[in-house]
Amino acid sequence: MKKLLIVGGGGIGRKHIDGFIRTEKFLVSVCEVDQNKIQQLTKDYSFEYTFSNFDTVDLSRFDAVLIATPANYHIPMAKKCVLAGKPFLIEKPLAVDLEGVDELIRMVKEKQIPCGVAYTRRSVPSYKQIKELVDSGVIGEVKMANFYCAQDYRKYRPDYSQIYFAKKEMGGGILRDFITHMIDLAQWFIGRPEKGYGLRANLVFGDAIETDDSAIVIGQFSGKLVNFYCNGFQKPNEFTIDIAGTKGNLKYVFVTRSLSKILFADNDSGQWKELCSFTDEAQNYYYFQAENFHCLLENRPHNFTTIEEASENLRFVLDVIKSSDF
């Protein structure tokens, strides 16, 4: 059993706790400043240790650390892990700005610390299958892609106005938070983000947040053109990816939270061939990621976003923010 410290016991931290415990490969401890959250977590889960102050935790007790705090805390906490020689997994986005990012990359390289950034979809079977299909050349050379992702975020996080999502300095909002998932997939499937432009707005959430609830972004990834559409207020929970290549197209469709499909077409008949379908993935994202992290710790193949990739993602987002007028 790997001894793991999870830092942050909020909504995302709880998902990580559940995923890692379910693997039965980790002995989990938690660090959370809010004592009410600690009390609730200890009612629901069994921990080896609980802590309230990360700065005073002796990291030598643990095999690895997972950082699930708001993004403005990520870099200093990751640096502490590096200095202690501990592998770590850091929640996305990597940070809220570029301060300290290059130094963290340098430290990780110098000390050769195994680590990754927690963009969950890279650990999920359906998205791994898309990556394999793209790399196989079945659709030829990818030239364009479209990512359509929208849901009523308030349904899934009723506390949305009280958490990081509502705060710019914590890396919240549709552009800083949601769309970075899609940018990460575009990096993985297509190539490096080179330049981007966008429009973003607070169309529905109003004074409940200081961030955006909607955004449209266009970008260039290794010379290819990519579009991102996302909002956090619509009622249907939709996620579709269209990837256009020189020989054909792939389409990923999130049908329901219990079913997703990958489709293929190489003609204009209007008929799409179903290549594969996947069931019950949505409730297992964090379990898949925990298993993937165990692979990283065991020096086995894994699919985690690197610190360098996450920094490119962040730079792209910051460029888009500059280009928008919100």
C-alpha positions as CSV (number, residue, x, y, z in Angstrom):
1,M,0.0,0.0,0.0
2,K,1.3,3.4,-0.9
3,K,1.0,6.1,1.8
4,L,-0.7,9.1,0.2
5,L,-1.4,12.6,1.6
6,I,-4.3,14.4,-0.1
7,V,-4.1,18.2,0.5
8,G,-7.6,19.7,0.3
9,G,-10.8,18.2,1.4
10,G,-13.3,20.2,-0.6
11,G,-15.5,18.9,-3.5
12,I,-12.6,17.9,-5.7
13,G,-10.5,16.6,-2.8
14,R,-13.4,14.3,-1.7
15,K,-13.6,12.9,-5.2
16,H,-9.9,12.1,-5.1
17,I,-10.2,10.6,-1.6
18,D,-13.0,8.3,-2.9
19,G,-11.1,7.3,-6.0
20,F,-7.8,6.5,-4.2
21,I,-9.5,4.5,-1.4
22,R,-11.5,2.5,-3.9
23,T,-8.3,1.2,-5.6
24,E,-7.3,-0.5,-2.3
25,K,-3.7,0.4,-3.2
26,F,-3.3,3.5,-1.1
27,L,-3.4,4.3,2.6
28,V,-4.8,7.8,2.6
29,S,-4.3,10.8,4.9
30,V,-5.9,14.2,4.4
31,C,-4.9,17.8,5.2
32,E,-7.7,20.4,5.3
33,V,-7.8,23.7,7.1
34,D,-11.6,23.7,7.6
35,Q,-12.3,21.6,10.6
36,N,-16.0,21.2,9.7
37,K,-14.9,19.5,6.5
38,I,-12.4,17.3,8.4
39,Q,-15.2,16.2,10.7
40,Q,-17.5,15.3,7.8
41,L,-14.7,13.5,5.9
42,T,-13.8,11.4,9.0
43,K,-17.4,10.3,9.3
44,D,-17.4,9.1,5.7
45,Y,-13.8,7.7,5.3
46,S,-11.1,6.1,7.3
47,F,-7.7,8.0,7.2
48,E,-4.3,7.1,8.5
49,Y,-3.7,10.7,9.6
50,T,-5.5,14.1,9.5
51,F,-3.8,17.5,9.4
52,S,-4.9,21.1,9.4
53,N,-1.7,22.8,8.3
54,F,0.3,21.7,5.2
55,D,3.3,23.8,6.2
56,T,3.9,21.7,9.3
57,V,3.3,18.2,7.8
58,D,6.4,16.0,7.7
59,L,6.2,14.7,4.1
60,S,8.8,12.0,4.9
61,R,5.9,9.9,6.3
62,F,4.4,9.6,2.8
63,D,5.2,8.0,-0.6
64,A,3.4,10.7,-2.5
65,V,1.2,13.8,-2.3
66,L,-1.9,14.9,-4.1
67,I,-2.6,18.7,-4.2
68,A,-6.3,19.4,-4.5
69,T,-6.4,23.0,-3.2
70,P,-7.4,26.1,-5.2
71,A,-4.9,26.9,-8.0
72,N,-3.3,29.9,-6.3
73,Y,-1.8,27.5,-3.8
74,H,-0.5,24.9,-6.3
75,I,3.0,26.1,-7.1
76,P,4.3,26.7,-3.5
77,M,2.8,23.3,-2.4
78,A,4.4,21.5,-5.3
79,K,7.8,23.1,-4.6
80,K,7.6,21.8,-1.0
81,C,7.0,18.3,-2.4
82,V,10.0,18.6,-4.7
83,L,12.2,19.8,-1.9
84,A,11.1,16.8,0.2
85,G,11.8,14.5,-2.8
86,K,8.2,13.3,-2.9
87,P,6.2,12.4,-6.1
88,F,3.1,14.5,-6.5
89,L,-0.1,14.9,-8.5
90,I,-1.3,18.5,-8.8
91,E,-4.9,19.5,-9.6
92,K,-5.6,21.6,-12.7
93,P,-5.1,24.3,-13.7
94,L,-1.4,24.3,-12.8
95,A,-1.6,27.9,-11.5
96,V,-3.4,31.2,-11.9
97,D,-0.4,33.0,-13.4
98,L,3.2,32.1,-14.5
99,E,4.9,33.2,-11.4
100,G,7.1,30.3,-10.1
101,V,6.1,27.9,-12.9
102,D,9.5,27.8,-14.7
103,E,11.2,27.4,-11.4
104,L,9.0,24.4,-10.5
105,I,9.8,22.8,-13.9
106,R,13.5,23.3,-13.3
107,M,13.3,21.9,-9.8
108,V,11.4,18.8,-11.0
109,K,13.9,18.2,-13.7
110,E,16.9,18.6,-11.5
111,K,15.6,16.3,-8.8
112,Q,13.8,13.9,-11.3
113,I,10.6,13.9,-9.2
114,P,7.8,11.7,-10.7
115,C,4.7,14.0,-11.0
116,G,1.8,14.9,-13.1
117,V,-1.2,17.3,-13.5
118,A,-4.6,15.9,-12.8
119,Y,-6.5,16.3,-16.0
120,T,-8.7,13.3,-15.4
121,R,-9.7,12.5,-18.9
122,R,-6.2,11.3,-19.9
123,S,-6.8,8.4,-17.5
124,V,-10.3,7.4,-18.8
125,P,-10.7,4.5,-21.3
126,S,-12.8,6.3,-23.9
127,Y,-10.4,9.3,-24.2
128,K,-7.4,6.9,-24.3
129,Q,-9.1,5.1,-27.2
130,I,-9.5,8.4,-29.1
131,K,-5.8,9.0,-28.6
132,E,-5.0,5.6,-29.9
133,L,-7.3,6.0,-33.0
134,V,-5.8,9.4,-33.8
135,D,-2.3,8.1,-33.5
136,S,-3.2,5.0,-35.7
137,G,-3.7,7.3,-38.7
138,V,-7.3,6.0,-39.3
139,I,-8.4,9.5,-40.2
140,G,-5.2,10.6,-41.7
141,E,-3.5,13.8,-40.6
142,V,-5.6,15.8,-38.2
143,K,-6.3,19.3,-39.5
144,M,-9.2,20.7,-37.4
145,A,-11.1,19.9,-34.3
146,N,-14.1,21.1,-32.3
147,F,-14.8,20.7,-28.6
148,Y,-18.4,21.4,-27.4
149,C,-18.8,21.1,-23.6
150,A,-21.7,22.5,-21.6
151,Q,-23.8,21.7,-18.6
152,D,-25.7,23.3,-15.7
153,Y,-22.8,23.5,-13.3
154,R,-25.1,24.7,-10.6
155,K,-26.8,21.3,-10.5
156,Y,-23.5,19.5,-9.9
157,R,-22.0,22.1,-7.5
158,P,-24.8,24.0,-5.7
159,D,-22.1,25.8,-3.7
160,Y,-20.6,27.2,-6.9
161,S,-20.7,30.8,-5.7
162,Q,-18.8,29.9,-2.5
163,I,-15.9,27.9,-4.0
164,Y,-12.9,28.5,-6.2
165,F,-15.1,28.6,-9.3
166,A,-16.4,32.1,-8.3
167,K,-13.0,33.6,-7.8
168,K,-10.5,34.8,-10.5
169,E,-7.6,34.7,-8.1
170,M,-8.4,31.0,-7.4
171,G,-8.4,30.0,-11.0
172,G,-12.2,29.7,-11.3
173,G,-14.6,30.3,-14.2
174,I,-15.3,28.6,-17.5
175,L,-12.2,29.7,-19.2
176,R,-9.7,29.3,-16.4
177,D,-11.1,26.0,-15.2
178,F,-13.5,24.1,-17.6
179,I,-11.9,24.8,-20.9
180,T,-8.4,23.9,-19.7
181,H,-9.7,20.3,-19.8
182,M,-10.5,20.6,-23.5
183,I,-7.2,22.4,-24.2
184,D,-5.4,19.5,-22.5
185,L,-7.2,17.0,-24.7
186,A,-6.3,19.0,-27.8
187,Q,-2.7,19.0,-26.7
188,W,-2.8,15.3,-26.3
189,F,-4.6,14.5,-29.5
190,I,-3.2,17.2,-31.8
191,G,-0.1,19.1,-30.6
192,R,1.2,22.1,-28.7
193,P,-1.0,25.2,-28.3
194,E,0.6,28.0,-30.2
195,K,-1.8,30.9,-30.1
196,G,-5.4,31.6,-29.2
197,Y,-8.2,34.1,-29.1
198,G,-11.5,34.2,-27.4
199,L,-14.6,35.8,-26.1
200,R,-15.9,35.2,-22.6
201,A,-18.8,36.5,-20.6
202,N,-20.9,36.2,-17.5
203,L,-24.2,35.6,-19.2
204,V,-26.4,34.0,-16.5
205,F,-24.6,33.7,-13.1
206,G,-24.5,37.4,-12.5
207,D,-23.2,38.7,-9.1
208,A,-22.9,35.2,-7.7
209,I,-19.5,35.0,-9.4
210,E,-16.7,37.4,-10.5
211,T,-15.6,35.0,-13.2
212,D,-17.1,34.0,-16.6
213,D,-19.8,31.4,-17.1
214,S,-19.4,31.1,-20.9
215,A,-16.6,31.2,-23.4
216,I,-15.8,30.6,-27.1
217,V,-12.1,30.1,-27.9
218,I,-10.3,29.5,-31.2
219,G,-6.7,28.3,-31.3
220,Q,-3.8,26.9,-33.3
221,F,-2.3,23.7,-32.1
222,S,0.9,22.6,-34.0
223,G,-0.5,24.4,-37.0
224,K,-4.0,22.8,-36.8
225,L,-7.2,24.8,-36.1
226,V,-9.2,24.1,-33.0
227,N,-12.5,25.5,-31.6
228,F,-13.8,25.4,-28.0
229,Y,-17.4,26.1,-27.0
230,C,-18.4,25.9,-23.3
231,N,-21.0,27.3,-20.9
232,G,-22.0,26.4,-17.4
233,F,-25.7,27.2,-17.4
234,Q,-27.5,25.1,-20.1
235,K,-29.8,22.3,-19.0
236,P,-28.5,19.4,-21.2
237,N,-25.2,18.0,-20.1
238,E,-23.4,17.7,-23.4
239,F,-19.8,16.9,-24.5
240,T,-18.9,16.3,-28.1
241,I,-15.5,16.2,-29.8
242,D,-15.2,16.3,-33.6
243,I,-11.8,15.6,-35.1
244,A,-11.4,16.1,-38.9
245,G,-8.5,14.4,-40.7
246,T,-7.4,14.1,-44.3
247,K,-9.0,10.5,-44.6
248,G,-12.0,10.7,-42.3
249,N,-13.5,12.0,-39.1
250,L,-13.8,10.8,-35.5
251,K,-16.6,11.9,-33.2
252,Y,-16.9,11.4,-29.5
253,V,-20.4,11.7,-28.0
254,F,-21.2,11.9,-24.3
255,V,-24.7,10.4,-24.6
256,T,-25.5,10.3,-20.9
257,R,-23.5,10.0,-17.7
258,S,-23.7,6.3,-18.2
259,L,-22.9,6.0,-21.9
260,S,-20.4,7.5,-24.4
261,K,-19.6,6.5,-27.9
262,I,-16.8,7.0,-30.5
263,L,-18.0,7.2,-34.1
264,F,-16.1,7.2,-37.5
265,A,-17.0,8.4,-41.0
266,D,-15.0,8.6,-44.2
267,N,-17.7,9.5,-46.7
268,D,-20.6,11.9,-47.2
269,S,-23.4,9.3,-46.8
270,G,-24.4,10.7,-43.5
271,Q,-23.9,7.3,-41.8
272,W,-21.5,7.2,-38.9
273,K,-19.9,3.8,-37.9
274,E,-19.9,3.2,-34.2
275,L,-16.4,2.0,-33.3
276,C,-16.9,1.5,-29.6
277,S,-19.0,2.5,-26.6
278,F,-18.2,2.9,-22.9
279,T,-20.5,2.6,-19.9
280,D,-20.4,4.0,-16.4
281,E,-17.2,6.1,-16.9
282,A,-18.4,9.4,-15.4
283,Q,-18.6,8.1,-11.9
284,N,-15.2,6.5,-12.2
285,Y,-13.0,9.3,-13.5
286,Y,-11.2,9.7,-10.2
287,Y,-10.8,5.9,-9.7
288,F,-9.2,5.6,-13.2
289,Q,-6.9,8.5,-12.3
290,A,-5.9,7.0,-9.0
291,E,-5.0,3.7,-10.8
292,N,-3.0,5.8,-13.3
293,F,-1.1,7.5,-10.5
294,H,-0.3,4.1,-9.0
295,C,1.3,3.3,-12.4
296,L,3.4,6.5,-12.2
297,L,4.6,5.6,-8.7
298,E,5.5,2.1,-9.8
299,N,7.4,3.5,-12.8
300,R,5.0,1.9,-15.2
301,P,3.4,3.5,-18.3
302,H,0.9,6.3,-17.6
303,N,-0.8,9.1,-19.4
304,F,-0.5,12.1,-17.1
305,T,-0.2,15.6,-18.3
306,T,3.4,16.8,-17.6
307,I,4.2,20.0,-15.8
308,E,5.6,21.4,-19.1
309,E,2.3,20.6,-20.9
310,A,0.2,22.2,-18.1
311,S,2.4,25.3,-18.3
312,E,1.8,25.6,-22.1
313,N,-2.0,25.2,-21.4
314,L,-1.8,28.0,-18.8
315,R,0.1,30.3,-21.2
316,F,-2.5,29.7,-23.9
317,V,-5.3,30.5,-21.5
318,L,-3.6,33.7,-20.3
319,D,-3.2,34.8,-23.9
320,V,-6.9,34.2,-24.5
321,I,-7.7,36.2,-21.4
322,K,-5.7,39.1,-22.8
323,S,-7.5,38.9,-26.1
324,S,-11.0,39.0,-24.6
325,D,-12.7,42.1,-23.3
326,F,-14.5,40.7,-20.3
